[in-house]
Amino acid sequence: MNCRGTYIVLISLVLGLNTLYAEPQKTTEADISTWRKLAAEGDAAAQYLLGGSYAFGNGVPKDEKTALDWYLKASEQGHADAQVSLGMCYEDGKGTSQDYSKAASWYRKAAEQKHAFGQYSLGNCYATGHGVKQDFEEATNWFRKAAEQGLASAQWTLGVFYSEDWAMGKDFKESVKWFRMAAEQGHAESQAQMGRHYLGGMGVPIDNAEAAKWFRKAAEQENSTGQDGLGLCYRFGFGVPKDYVTAYHWYNIAAVSRKSAAIERDELALLMTAEQIAEAQRRSSEYLQQRQQ
């Protein structure tokens, strides 16, 4: 596999991640007291919750080593969420030295219990060769298991794999199928990819109105691919009325994190009057200020 291929895989995995393991809601002293008592008695769920509290500093001082210890206790009792969290600790070197082999081992234990994020994480290991021998067919197998359970990040990753010609071969109809599943769950990058596929007729008939619709959904979630695509639609009148001011506005928003959008914005500016540019910049400034509030 070449360097470009490895790069695309890594990017797809990063973008595919969802908020399944985001910071939990605020924990109270009473919660900690209850969990500590139950954890001492061997309750795996309480051990897992204590691990999460220490991992995020939620209700207790942040202590990654203590978090790891509690995750380990729960994992050894077969608690799948704890096994995934423990795998993440080893993968990221939190509370311990980084160890991809141990990360893959704990992800596998969770995956074998049909834990969707465990399956996705194990697929990640096979895709990147972290802790296991790189194997795209095996990665696809685990991604598919997670995707079939409805995990949007896995559905997105399968969409990328089928559109980029990995082990299973390029298949735009299959990529659209998986992107659509994730997009309908609100996965922003998948929504942007649906826009690209409808605009280019990849796996679906060309439909500019559908393309603009999906780009807008992604753009409204502050996804730069969607913002860039929506700018393109307004510049050329794909599925929406041609409108240079609105096109410049979306290019300008996307350009905050996307260099190609800045180039497209500057090229469009050559076709615009000074008044149009000023109006587009005003809209962009107002939009960004609203998002920062």
C-alpha positions in Angstrom: 0.0 0.0 0.0 1.4 3.4 -0.9 1.7 6.5 1.3 -1.3 8.2 -0.2 -3.4 5.1 0.6 -2.3 5.1 4.2 -3.0 8.8 4.5 -6.6 8.4 3.1 -7.3 5.5 5.5 -6.1 7.5 8.5 -8.2 10.5 7.5 -11.3 8.4 6.9 -10.9 6.9 10.3 -10.5 10.2 12.1 -13.4 11.8 10.3 -15.5 8.7 10.9 -15.2 9.0 14.7 -18.4 9.9 16.4 -19.2 11.1 20.0 -19.9 7.7 21.5 -17.1 8.2 24.0 -17.5 11.9 24.6 -17.2 13.4 28.1 -20.1 12.2 30.3 -22.6 14.4 32.1 -21.6 16.0 35.3 -21.1 13.5 38.1 -22.0 14.4 41.7 -20.2 13.5 44.9 -23.2 11.2 45.8 -22.6 9.3 42.5 -19.0 8.8 43.2 -19.7 7.6 46.7 -22.2 5.1 45.4 -20.0 3.8 42.6 -17.0 3.5 44.8 -18.9 1.3 47.3 -20.3 -0.9 44.5 -17.0 -1.0 42.7 -15.2 -2.2 45.9 -17.8 -5.0 46.0 -16.9 -6.1 42.5 -19.6 -4.4 40.5 -18.3 -4.1 36.9 -20.6 -1.3 35.8 -19.6 0.8 38.8 -15.9 0.1 38.1 -16.4 1.3 34.6 -18.2 4.5 35.7 -15.5 5.2 38.1 -12.9 4.8 35.4 -14.8 7.3 33.2 -14.9 9.8 36.1 -11.2 9.6 36.6 -10.5 9.7 32.9 -12.4 13.0 32.4 -11.9 14.5 35.9 -15.6 14.4 36.4 -16.5 14.5 40.1 -12.9 13.5 41.0 -9.5 14.9 40.1 -8.4 13.7 36.7 -6.1 10.7 37.0 -5.5 8.6 33.9 -3.6 5.9 35.8 -6.5 5.4 38.2 -8.9 5.4 35.3 -6.9 2.7 33.7 -7.0 0.6 36.9 -10.8 0.8 37.1 -11.2 0.1 33.5 -9.0 -3.0 33.8 -11.0 -4.3 36.8 -14.3 -4.0 34.8 -12.7 -5.3 31.6 -11.5 -8.5 33.3 -15.1 -9.2 34.3 -16.1 -8.9 30.6 -17.6 -5.4 30.6 -17.5 -4.5 26.9 -17.6 -0.7 27.3 -14.7 -0.9 29.7 -12.8 -3.1 27.3 -13.2 -0.5 24.6 -12.1 2.3 27.0 -9.2 0.3 28.1 -8.2 -0.3 24.5 -8.3 3.4 23.9 -6.1 4.0 26.9 -3.5 1.7 25.4 -3.9 3.1 21.9 -3.4 6.7 23.1 -0.9 6.0 25.9 -3.2 7.4 28.6 -2.4 6.2 32.1 0.2 3.8 30.6 2.7 3.5 27.9 1.3 3.3 24.4 0.8 -0.4 23.3 -1.1 -1.1 20.1 -1.0 -4.8 20.7 -2.8 -4.6 24.0 -5.2 -2.0 22.5 -6.1 -4.4 19.7 -6.4 -7.3 22.1 -9.0 -5.4 24.3 -10.9 -4.1 21.3 -11.1 -7.7 20.0 -12.6 -8.9 23.3 -15.3 -6.2 23.0 -15.8 -6.8 19.3 -16.4 -10.5 20.0 -19.2 -9.5 22.3 -20.8 -7.6 19.3 -19.9 -4.2 20.7 -20.2 -1.9 17.7 -17.5 0.5 18.7 -15.2 -2.4 19.6 -15.7 -3.8 16.2 -15.0 -0.4 14.6 -11.9 0.1 16.6 -10.6 -3.4 15.8 -11.3 -2.6 12.1 -9.2 0.6 12.6 -6.3 -1.6 13.9 -6.4 -3.8 10.9 -6.7 -0.8 8.5 -3.7 0.9 10.0 -1.6 -2.1 11.1 -1.6 -1.0 14.7 -1.2 -4.0 17.0 -2.0 -6.5 14.2 -0.8 -7.2 10.7 -2.4 -4.7 8.3 -5.2 -6.5 6.5 -7.8 -4.5 4.6 -10.1 -7.5 4.1 -10.2 -8.1 7.8 -10.7 -4.4 8.5 -13.6 -4.3 6.1 -15.1 -7.4 7.8 -15.1 -5.6 11.2 -16.2 -2.3 9.8 -19.1 -4.0 8.2 -20.2 -5.7 11.4 -20.2 -2.3 13.2 -21.9 -0.6 10.3 -24.7 -3.2 10.2 -25.4 -2.3 13.8 -25.9 1.3 12.8 -22.6 2.9 13.8 -22.4 6.0 11.6 -18.6 6.2 11.8 -18.3 2.6 10.5 -20.8 3.3 7.7 -18.8 6.4 6.7 -15.6 4.4 6.6 -17.1 1.7 4.4 -18.3 4.4 2.1 -14.7 5.7 1.8 -13.3 2.2 1.2 -15.7 1.5 -1.6 -15.2 4.9 -3.2 -11.4 4.7 -3.0 -10.9 1.2 -4.4 -9.5 -0.8 -1.4 -9.5 -4.5 -0.9 -13.1 -5.0 -2.1 -12.7 -3.0 -5.3 -14.2 0.4 -6.2 -18.0 0.3 -6.2 -19.8 3.7 -6.1 -23.2 2.2 -5.7 -22.0 0.4 -2.5 -20.2 3.6 -1.3 -23.4 5.6 -1.7 -25.4 3.0 0.2 -23.2 3.3 3.2 -22.7 7.1 3.0 -26.5 7.5 2.9 -27.0 5.4 6.0 -24.6 7.5 7.9 -25.9 10.8 6.3 -29.4 10.0 7.4 -28.1 9.8 11.0 -26.7 13.3 10.7 -23.1 12.3 10.0 -21.8 15.6 8.4 -19.0 14.3 6.3 -21.2 11.6 4.9 -23.8 14.2 4.0 -21.1 16.1 2.1 -20.1 12.9 0.3 -23.7 12.4 -0.8 -23.5 15.9 -2.3 -20.4 14.9 -4.2 -21.9 11.7 -5.4 -25.1 13.3 -6.7 -23.1 16.2 -8.3 -20.8 13.8 -10.1 -23.2 11.0 -10.8 -21.2 8.5 -8.8 -23.4 5.5 -8.0 -26.5 7.6 -8.5 -27.9 9.6 -11.4 -26.7 13.2 -11.5 -29.1 15.3 -9.5 -28.0 18.8 -8.8 -30.9 19.6 -6.5 -30.1 16.6 -4.3 -26.4 17.5 -4.3 -27.2 21.0 -3.1 -29.5 19.6 -0.4 -26.9 17.3 1.0 -24.1 19.9 0.8 -26.4 22.3 2.8 -27.1 19.8 5.5 -23.3 19.3 5.9 -22.6 23.0 5.7 -25.1 23.8 8.4 -23.1 21.4 10.7 -20.0 23.5 10.0 -18.5 20.8 7.7 -16.0 22.5 5.4 -16.5 19.9 2.6 -20.2 20.7 2.6 -19.6 24.5 2.8 -17.2 24.3 -0.2 -19.6 22.2 -2.2 -22.5 24.5 -1.4 -20.3 27.4 -2.6 -19.7 25.5 -5.9 -23.5 25.0 -6.3 -24.2 28.7 -5.9 -21.3 29.7 -8.2 -22.5 27.6 -11.1 -26.3 27.3 -10.4 -26.2 23.6 -9.6 -29.5 22.8 -8.0 -29.9 26.4 -6.7 -30.1 29.8 -8.5 -26.7 31.1 -9.5 -25.6 33.7 -6.8 -22.1 34.9 -6.6 -22.5 36.6 -3.3 -23.9 33.5 -1.6 -21.2 31.4 -3.3 -18.5 33.7 -2.0 -20.0 33.6 1.5 -19.8 29.8 1.7 -16.4 29.6 0.1 -15.2 32.2 2.7 -16.6 30.2 5.6 -15.0 27.0 4.2 -11.7 28.8 3.7 -11.3 29.0 7.5 -10.1 25.4 7.4 -9.9 24.5 3.7 -7.2 26.1 1.5 -8.8 25.0 -1.7 -11.9 27.0 -0.8 -9.8 30.1 -0.4 -8.5 29.6 -3.9 -12.0 29.1 -5.3 -13.2 32.2 -3.4 -10.4 34.3 -4.8 -11.1 33.1 -8.3 -14.7 34.0 -8.0 -13.9 37.4 -6.6 -12.5 38.3 -10.1 -16.0 38.0 -11.5 -17.6 40.1 -8.8 -18.1 43.8 -8.1 -16.6 45.5 -5.0 -20.1 45.9 -3.6 -20.8 42.2 -4.0 -17.6 41.2 -2.3 -18.3 43.6 0.6 -21.8 42.1 1.0 -20.5 38.5 1.0 -17.8 39.4 3.5 -20.4 41.0 5.7 -22.5 37.9 5.7 -19.5 35.7 6.4 -18.4 37.9 9.4 -22.0 37.8 10.8 -22.2 34.1 10.3 -18.9 33.4 12.1 -19.8 35.7 15.0 -23.1 33.9 15.5 -21.3 30.6 15.6 -18.9 31.8 18.3 -21.7 32.9 20.6 
